[in-house]
Every structure is written in C-alpha cells, then in structure tokens.
Amino acid sequence: MIRADAFLLAIVVASALGVVTAQHQSRKLFTTLEREQSRAHELEVEWGQLQLEQSTWAAHARVERIAREQIGLVEPVRGRIVVIEGVR
C-alpha cells in the first residue's frame, strides 16, 4: 500500500512538473509570436514607404526632367525617328 501511494505521488509530481514546463514553453512561444507579429507589421509599414518612395523616384516627369537637365537629352525631330518592327 505504501509503495502504491509513493508511486502515485511520484506520478502526480511528474505530471505537475510536466504541466509547469508546458505552460512555461507556451508562454515563451506566445511571446515570440507577438514579437514576430510586431516585426511583420513594421516590415509591412516599411514596404509601403519604400513603394511610395519608388513611385516618387520613378515618376515620368522627374525622369524626363533629369534626362533633359542633367544628361542633356532632347526629343528627336520627327524626321529622325525610325520605327523597327520585330520579326516573328
């Protein structure tokens, strides 16, 4: 009888330790999940900002202005334009 009680007590203690360990691991994983979700949100905000910046840098008016002012490109005269059609 005493052996059975000691055995059952050992099982209860082992189960309690298992529950505590599982809860601790669960809390650590939840904290990691929240941290990663926060990082994902930050990356989404940064992605939006980068898309906005890219559209600003690639605006046709800006590219044309830089081509004219800094590179010195000019629009060709109508008679100098040659259209080449691709062969299929």
A tleap script that builds the chain and sets N, CA, C and O, in Angstrom:
source leaprc.protein.ff14SB
mol = sequence {
  NMET ILE ARG ALA ASP ALA PHE LEU LEU ALA
  ILE VAL VAL ALA SER ALA LEU GLY VAL VAL
  THR ALA GLN HIE GLN SER ARG LYS LEU PHE
  THR THR LEU GLU ARG GLU GLN SER ARG ALA
  HIE GLU LEU GLU VAL GLU TRP GLY GLN LEU
  GLN LEU GLU GLN SER THR TRP ALA ALA HIE
  ALA ARG VAL GLU ARG ILE ALA ARG GLU GLN
  ILE GLY LEU VAL GLU PRO VAL ARG GLY ARG
  ILE VAL VAL ILE GLU GLY VAL CARG
}
set mol.1.N position { 0.814 -1.191 0.000 }
set mol.1.CA position { 0.000 0.000 0.000 }
set mol.1.C position { 0.863 1.262 0.000 }
set mol.1.O position { 0.585 2.218 -0.724 }
set mol.2.N position { 1.900 1.250 0.811 }
set mol.2.CA position { 2.782 2.418 0.883 }
set mol.2.C position { 3.509 2.600 -0.447 }
set mol.2.O position { 3.728 3.725 -0.897 }
set mol.3.N position { 3.882 1.477 -1.075 }
set mol.3.CA position { 4.541 1.561 -2.378 }
set mol.3.C position { 3.600 2.147 -3.425 }
set mol.3.O position { 4.028 2.952 -4.252 }
set mol.4.N position { 2.362 1.768 -3.404 }
set mol.4.CA position { 1.385 2.279 -4.366 }
set mol.4.C position { 1.188 3.777 -4.153 }
set mol.4.O position { 1.108 4.542 -5.114 }
set mol.5.N position { 1.108 4.195 -2.869 }
set mol.5.CA position { 0.958 5.622 -2.568 }
set mol.5.C position { 2.182 6.416 -3.031 }
set mol.5.O position { 2.035 7.503 -3.589 }
set mol.6.N position { 3.366 5.894 -2.810 }
set mol.6.CA position { 4.597 6.560 -3.224 }
set mol.6.C position { 4.660 6.628 -4.748 }
set mol.6.O position { 5.073 7.640 -5.314 }
set mol.7.N position { 4.250 5.547 -5.405 }
set mol.7.CA position { 4.241 5.524 -6.860 }
set mol.7.C position { 3.267 6.567 -7.418 }
set mol.7.O position { 3.595 7.308 -8.344 }
set mol.8.N position { 2.065 6.610 -6.836 }
set mol.8.CA position { 1.072 7.584 -7.282 }
set mol.8.C position { 1.542 9.017 -7.015 }
set mol.8.O position { 1.328 9.907 -7.838 }
set mol.9.N position { 2.179 9.234 -5.871 }
set mol.9.CA position { 2.720 10.557 -5.553 }
set mol.9.C position { 3.789 10.958 -6.570 }
set mol.9.O position { 3.827 12.106 -7.012 }
set mol.10.N position { 4.654 10.013 -6.939 }
set mol.10.CA position { 5.693 10.301 -7.931 }
set mol.10.C position { 5.063 10.644 -9.279 }
set mol.10.O position { 5.535 11.542 -9.977 }
set mol.11.N position { 3.995 9.928 -9.645 }
set mol.11.CA position { 3.290 10.205 -10.904 }
set mol.11.C position { 2.669 11.597 -10.861 }
set mol.11.O position { 2.762 12.336 -11.841 }
set mol.12.N position { 2.039 11.972 -9.747 }
set mol.12.CA position { 1.418 13.292 -9.611 }
set mol.12.C position { 2.477 14.395 -9.684 }
set mol.12.O position { 2.261 15.404 -10.354 }
set mol.13.N position { 3.598 14.226 -9.020 }
set mol.13.CA position { 4.672 15.215 -9.045 }
set mol.13.C position { 5.230 15.343 -10.461 }
set mol.13.O position { 5.464 16.458 -10.928 }
set mol.14.N position { 5.446 14.226 -11.150 }
set mol.14.CA position { 5.962 14.263 -12.520 }
set mol.14.C position { 4.964 14.962 -13.443 }
set mol.14.O position { 5.358 15.736 -14.315 }
set mol.15.N position { 3.681 14.689 -13.250 }
set mol.15.CA position { 2.656 15.348 -14.065 }
set mol.15.C position { 2.635 16.850 -13.800 }
set mol.15.O position { 2.520 17.644 -14.734 }
set mol.16.N position { 2.743 17.236 -12.551 }
set mol.16.CA position { 2.736 18.660 -12.199 }
set mol.16.C position { 3.943 19.365 -12.829 }
set mol.16.O position { 3.819 20.473 -13.351 }
set mol.17.N position { 5.099 18.718 -12.777 }
set mol.17.CA position { 6.289 19.298 -13.400 }
set mol.17.C position { 6.116 19.397 -14.921 }
set mol.17.O position { 6.561 20.363 -15.542 }
set mol.18.N position { 5.482 18.415 -15.498 }
set mol.18.CA position { 5.208 18.456 -16.930 }
set mol.18.C position { 4.281 19.605 -17.299 }
set mol.18.O position { 4.479 20.271 -18.314 }
set mol.19.N position { 3.266 19.833 -16.468 }
set mol.19.CA position { 2.329 20.944 -16.718 }
set mol.19.C position { 3.047 22.282 -16.604 }
set mol.19.O position { 2.851 23.168 -17.435 }
set mol.20.N position { 3.871 22.428 -15.585 }
set mol.20.CA position { 4.614 23.678 -15.400 }
set mol.20.C position { 5.553 23.919 -16.578 }
set mol.20.O position { 5.648 25.040 -17.076 }
set mol.21.N position { 6.238 22.887 -17.020 }
set mol.21.CA position { 7.149 23.014 -18.156 }
set mol.21.C position { 6.382 23.384 -19.421 }
set mol.21.O position { 6.824 24.245 -20.182 }
set mol.22.N position { 5.245 22.746 -19.651 }
set mol.22.CA position { 4.440 23.027 -20.839 }
set mol.22.C position { 3.915 24.466 -20.810 }
set mol.22.O position { 3.907 25.137 -21.841 }
set mol.23.N position { 3.481 24.940 -19.653 }
set mol.23.CA position { 2.997 26.318 -19.543 }
set mol.23.C position { 4.122 27.319 -19.799 }
set mol.23.O position { 3.924 28.329 -20.474 }
set mol.24.N position { 5.288 27.033 -19.260 }
set mol.24.CA position { 6.432 27.916 -19.465 }
set mol.24.C position { 6.793 27.985 -20.956 }
set mol.24.O position { 7.013 29.068 -21.499 }
set mol.25.N position { 6.850 26.822 -21.605 }
set mol.25.CA position { 7.157 26.772 -23.035 }
set mol.25.C position { 6.084 27.510 -23.837 }
set mol.25.O position { 6.398 28.221 -24.792 }
set mol.26.N position { 4.837 27.343 -23.453 }
set mol.26.CA position { 3.730 28.017 -24.137 }
set mol.26.C position { 3.865 29.531 -24.023 }
set mol.26.O position { 3.656 30.247 -25.003 }
set mol.27.N position { 4.210 30.018 -22.847 }
set mol.27.CA position { 4.385 31.471 -22.659 }
set mol.27.C position { 5.559 31.998 -23.478 }
set mol.27.O position { 5.475 33.078 -24.063 }
set mol.28.N position { 6.643 31.247 -23.521 }
set mol.28.CA position { 7.793 31.665 -24.333 }
set mol.28.C position { 7.427 31.730 -25.808 }
set mol.28.O position { 7.794 32.678 -26.502 }
set mol.29.N position { 6.707 30.729 -26.284 }
set mol.29.CA position { 6.309 30.712 -27.691 }
set mol.29.C position { 5.336 31.845 -28.013 }
set mol.29.O position { 5.409 32.444 -29.087 }
set mol.30.N position { 4.432 32.135 -27.088 }
set mol.30.CA position { 3.480 33.225 -27.307 }
set mol.30.C position { 4.206 34.566 -27.370 }
set mol.30.O position { 3.874 35.419 -28.194 }
set mol.31.N position { 5.186 34.748 -26.510 }
set mol.31.CA position { 5.981 35.980 -26.525 }
set mol.31.C position { 6.732 36.107 -27.852 }
set mol.31.O position { 6.790 37.187 -28.440 }
set mol.32.N position { 7.302 34.999 -28.313 }
set mol.32.CA position { 7.998 35.002 -29.595 }
set mol.32.C position { 7.034 35.314 -30.733 }
set mol.32.O position { 7.373 36.073 -31.641 }
set mol.33.N position { 5.845 34.738 -30.692 }
set mol.33.CA position { 4.838 35.002 -31.712 }
set mol.33.C position { 4.461 36.484 -31.754 }
set mol.33.O position { 4.391 37.072 -32.834 }
set mol.34.N position { 4.223 37.082 -30.609 }
set mol.34.CA position { 3.878 38.508 -30.562 }
set mol.34.C position { 5.018 39.367 -31.097 }
set mol.34.O position { 4.775 40.339 -31.812 }
set mol.35.N position { 6.240 39.025 -30.763 }
set mol.35.CA position { 7.398 39.777 -31.238 }
set mol.35.C position { 7.497 39.685 -32.766 }
set mol.35.O position { 7.756 40.686 -33.433 }
set mol.36.N position { 7.293 38.497 -33.310 }
set mol.36.CA position { 7.381 38.306 -34.758 }
set mol.36.C position { 6.222 38.993 -35.485 }
set mol.36.O position { 6.410 39.519 -36.582 }
set mol.37.N position { 5.034 38.996 -34.890 }
set mol.37.CA position { 3.905 39.701 -35.493 }
set mol.37.C position { 4.169 41.208 -35.514 }
set mol.37.O position { 3.829 41.890 -36.481 }
set mol.38.N position { 4.766 41.711 -34.460 }
set mol.38.CA position { 5.111 43.128 -34.403 }
set mol.38.C position { 6.148 43.457 -35.474 }
set mol.38.O position { 6.050 44.485 -36.143 }
set mol.39.N position { 7.132 42.589 -35.633 }
set mol.39.CA position { 8.160 42.795 -36.665 }
set mol.39.C position { 7.535 42.744 -38.066 }
set mol.39.O position { 7.899 43.529 -38.941 }
set mol.40.N position { 6.601 41.823 -38.271 }
set mol.40.CA position { 5.922 41.719 -39.568 }
set mol.40.C position { 5.158 43.004 -39.875 }
set mol.40.O position { 5.153 43.469 -41.015 }
set mol.41.N position { 4.516 43.577 -38.861 }
set mol.41.CA position { 3.791 44.841 -39.058 }
set mol.41.C position { 4.769 45.960 -39.419 }
set mol.41.O position { 4.500 46.757 -40.318 }
set mol.42.N position { 5.896 46.019 -38.722 }
set mol.42.CA position { 6.909 47.027 -39.030 }
set mol.42.C position { 7.407 46.881 -40.468 }
set mol.42.O position { 7.605 47.875 -41.167 }
set mol.43.N position { 7.605 45.641 -40.901 }
set mol.43.CA position { 8.076 45.401 -42.266 }
set mol.43.C position { 7.016 45.800 -43.295 }
set mol.43.O position { 7.356 46.309 -44.364 }
set mol.44.N position { 5.738 45.574 -42.984 }
set mol.44.CA position { 4.669 45.999 -43.892 }
set mol.44.C position { 4.648 47.522 -44.037 }
set mol.44.O position { 4.473 48.045 -45.138 }
set mol.45.N position { 4.827 48.221 -42.925 }
set mol.45.CA position { 4.865 49.686 -42.970 }
set mol.45.C position { 6.070 50.145 -43.797 }
set mol.45.O position { 5.949 51.041 -44.633 }
set mol.46.N position { 7.224 49.529 -43.560 }
set mol.46.CA position { 8.426 49.897 -44.315 }
set mol.46.C position { 8.240 49.606 -45.808 }
set mol.46.O position { 8.675 50.393 -46.649 }
set mol.47.N position { 7.600 48.485 -46.141 }
set mol.47.CA position { 7.351 48.132 -47.536 }
set mol.47.C position { 6.478 49.197 -48.198 }
set mol.47.O position { 6.745 49.603 -49.329 }
set mol.48.N position { 5.447 49.647 -47.505 }
set mol.48.CA position { 4.593 50.703 -48.044 }
set mol.48.C position { 5.371 51.986 -48.286 }
set mol.48.O position { 5.183 52.647 -49.308 }
set mol.49.N position { 6.235 52.336 -47.357 }
set mol.49.CA position { 7.044 53.541 -47.512 }
set mol.49.C position { 8.003 53.407 -48.694 }
set mol.49.O position { 8.203 54.358 -49.449 }
set mol.50.N position { 8.595 52.223 -48.849 }
set mol.50.CA position { 9.516 52.003 -49.965 }
set mol.50.C position { 8.781 52.044 -51.311 }
set mol.50.O position { 9.317 52.554 -52.294 }
set mol.51.N position { 7.573 51.515 -51.354 }
set mol.51.CA position { 6.796 51.584 -52.594 }
set mol.51.C position { 6.477 53.032 -52.950 }
set mol.51.O position { 6.560 53.425 -54.114 }
set mol.52.N position { 6.114 53.819 -51.945 }
set mol.52.CA position { 5.825 55.227 -52.174 }
set mol.52.C position { 7.081 55.952 -52.660 }
set mol.52.O position { 7.020 56.739 -53.605 }
set mol.53.N position { 8.202 55.688 -52.022 }
set mol.53.CA position { 9.462 56.314 -52.425 }
set mol.53.C position { 9.843 55.910 -53.851 }
set mol.53.O position { 10.298 56.741 -54.637 }
set mol.54.N position { 9.654 54.631 -54.178 }
set mol.54.CA position { 9.989 54.154 -55.516 }
set mol.54.C position { 9.116 54.823 -56.563 }
set mol.54.O position { 9.602 55.192 -57.632 }
set mol.55.N position { 7.830 54.984 -56.268 }
set mol.55.CA position { 6.953 55.634 -57.245 }
set mol.55.C position { 7.320 57.104 -57.409 }
set mol.55.O position { 7.161 57.665 -58.492 }
set mol.56.N position { 7.807 57.727 -56.346 }
set mol.56.CA position { 8.237 59.118 -56.436 }
set mol.56.C position { 9.480 59.245 -57.300 }
set mol.56.O position { 9.551 60.117 -58.165 }
set mol.57.N position { 10.469 58.370 -57.068 }
set mol.57.CA position { 11.720 58.420 -57.829 }
set mol.57.C position { 11.500 58.073 -59.295 }
set mol.57.O position { 12.220 58.568 -60.161 }
set mol.58.N position { 10.510 57.225 -59.586 }
set mol.58.CA position { 10.309 56.761 -60.956 }
set mol.58.C position { 9.236 57.546 -61.698 }
set mol.58.O position { 8.832 57.139 -62.787 }
set mol.59.N position { 8.771 58.636 -61.154 }
set mol.59.CA position { 7.735 59.426 -61.820 }
set mol.59.C position { 8.244 59.913 -63.176 }
set mol.59.O position { 9.380 60.371 -63.298 }
set mol.60.N position { 7.387 59.805 -64.191 }
set mol.60.CA position { 7.809 60.147 -65.555 }
set mol.60.C position { 8.302 61.588 -65.662 }
set mol.60.O position { 9.302 61.858 -66.327 }
set mol.61.N position { 7.611 62.495 -65.017 }
set mol.61.CA position { 8.017 63.898 -65.096 }
set mol.61.C position { 9.415 64.094 -64.509 }
set mol.61.O position { 10.214 64.858 -65.052 }
set mol.62.N position { 9.709 63.417 -63.419 }
set mol.62.CA position { 11.023 63.531 -62.777 }
set mol.62.C position { 12.110 62.949 -63.673 }
set mol.62.O position { 13.165 63.557 -63.852 }
set mol.63.N position { 11.852 61.781 -64.231 }
set mol.63.CA position { 12.832 61.130 -65.099 }
set mol.63.C position { 13.093 62.005 -66.330 }
set mol.63.O position { 14.240 62.179 -66.740 }
set mol.64.N position { 12.030 62.551 -66.912 }
set mol.64.CA position { 12.195 63.403 -68.090 }
set mol.64.C position { 12.978 64.669 -67.743 }
set mol.64.O position { 13.848 65.089 -68.507 }
set mol.65.N position { 12.676 65.273 -66.604 }
set mol.65.CA position { 13.392 66.490 -66.188 }
set mol.65.C position { 14.876 66.204 -66.004 }
set mol.65.O position { 15.713 66.984 -66.458 }
set mol.66.N position { 15.212 65.106 -65.349 }
set mol.66.CA position { 16.616 64.750 -65.129 }
set mol.66.C position { 17.299 64.456 -66.460 }
set mol.66.O position { 18.447 64.847 -66.671 }
set mol.67.N position { 16.593 63.766 -67.361 }
set mol.67.CA position { 17.174 63.450 -68.667 }
set mol.67.C position { 17.499 64.735 -69.425 }
set mol.67.O position { 18.540 64.823 -70.076 }
set mol.68.N position { 16.622 65.723 -69.346 }
set mol.68.CA position { 16.860 66.977 -70.064 }
set mol.68.C position { 17.944 67.820 -69.383 }
set mol.68.O position { 18.855 68.313 -70.048 }
set mol.69.N position { 17.848 67.987 -68.053 }
set mol.69.CA position { 18.737 68.911 -67.345 }
set mol.69.C position { 20.122 68.332 -67.090 }
set mol.69.O position { 21.122 69.011 -67.323 }
set mol.70.N position { 20.199 67.124 -66.630 }
set mol.70.CA position { 21.488 66.582 -66.210 }
set mol.70.C position { 22.212 65.825 -67.324 }
set mol.70.O position { 23.438 65.875 -67.416 }
set mol.71.N position { 21.457 65.130 -68.165 }
set mol.71.CA position { 22.098 64.318 -69.197 }
set mol.71.C position { 22.127 65.057 -70.527 }
set mol.71.O position { 22.963 64.772 -71.384 }
set mol.72.N position { 21.224 65.995 -70.697 }
set mol.72.CA position { 21.197 66.774 -71.922 }
set mol.72.C position { 20.454 66.103 -73.066 }
set mol.72.O position { 20.682 66.433 -74.230 }
set mol.73.N position { 19.573 65.169 -72.749 }
set mol.73.CA position { 18.803 64.511 -73.790 }
set mol.73.C position { 17.718 65.444 -74.306 }
set mol.73.O position { 17.152 66.235 -73.553 }
set mol.74.N position { 17.439 65.341 -75.596 }
set mol.74.CA position { 16.367 66.137 -76.202 }
set mol.74.C position { 15.492 65.195 -77.022 }
set mol.74.O position { 15.924 64.113 -77.420 }
set mol.75.N position { 14.282 65.617 -77.261 }
set mol.75.CA position { 13.364 64.814 -78.061 }
set mol.75.C position { 13.807 64.891 -79.521 }
set mol.75.O position { 14.082 65.981 -80.023 }
set mol.76.N position { 13.881 63.750 -80.210 }
set mol.76.CA position { 14.348 63.780 -81.597 }
set mol.76.C position { 13.327 64.456 -82.515 }
set mol.76.O position { 12.130 64.491 -82.229 }
set mol.77.N position { 13.832 64.979 -83.604 }
set mol.77.CA position { 12.973 65.603 -84.598 }
set mol.77.C position { 12.157 64.509 -85.270 }
set mol.77.O position { 12.624 63.379 -85.413 }
set mol.78.N position { 10.955 64.842 -85.677 }
set mol.78.CA position { 10.049 63.828 -86.217 }
set mol.78.C position { 10.668 63.059 -87.395 }
set mol.78.O position { 10.441 61.853 -87.500 }
set mol.79.N position { 11.402 63.673 -88.241 }
set mol.79.CA position { 12.002 63.009 -89.396 }
set mol.79.C position { 13.127 62.055 -89.046 }
set mol.79.O position { 13.517 61.243 -89.885 }
set mol.80.N position { 13.661 62.124 -87.837 }
set mol.80.CA position { 14.797 61.280 -87.440 }
set mol.80.C position { 14.355 60.027 -86.693 }
set mol.80.O position { 15.188 59.205 -86.309 }
set mol.81.N position { 13.067 59.881 -86.490 }
set mol.81.CA position { 12.559 58.716 -85.752 }
set mol.81.C position { 12.378 57.561 -86.729 }
set mol.81.O position { 11.713 57.713 -87.755 }
set mol.82.N position { 12.969 56.401 -86.415 }
set mol.82.CA position { 12.844 55.203 -87.240 }
set mol.82.C position { 12.158 54.130 -86.414 }
set mol.82.O position { 12.603 53.809 -85.313 }
set mol.83.N position { 11.080 53.578 -86.939 }
set mol.83.CA position { 10.359 52.535 -86.243 }
set mol.83.C position { 10.789 51.194 -86.812 }
set mol.83.O position { 10.707 50.988 -88.023 }
set mol.84.N position { 11.242 50.283 -85.972 }
set mol.84.CA position { 11.679 48.967 -86.389 }
set mol.84.C position { 10.688 47.955 -85.840 }
set mol.84.O position { 10.467 47.883 -84.631 }
set mol.85.N position { 10.102 47.185 -86.717 }
set mol.85.CA position { 9.148 46.174 -86.286 }
set mol.85.C position { 9.857 44.832 -86.143 }
set mol.85.O position { 10.705 44.470 -86.958 }
set mol.86.N position { 9.500 44.115 -85.112 }
set mol.86.CA position { 10.136 42.828 -84.839 }
set mol.86.C position { 9.705 41.767 -85.832 }
set mol.86.O position { 8.587 41.799 -86.346 }
set mol.87.N position { 10.602 40.823 -86.099 }
set mol.87.CA position { 10.327 39.692 -86.995 }
set mol.87.C position { 9.879 38.527 -86.162 }
set mol.87.O position { 10.472 38.223 -85.127 }
set mol.88.N position { 8.809 37.859 -86.622 }
set mol.88.CA position { 8.318 36.709 -85.859 }
set mol.88.C position { 8.478 35.443 -86.633 }
set mol.88.O position { 8.118 34.371 -86.146 }
savepdb mol mol.pdb
quit
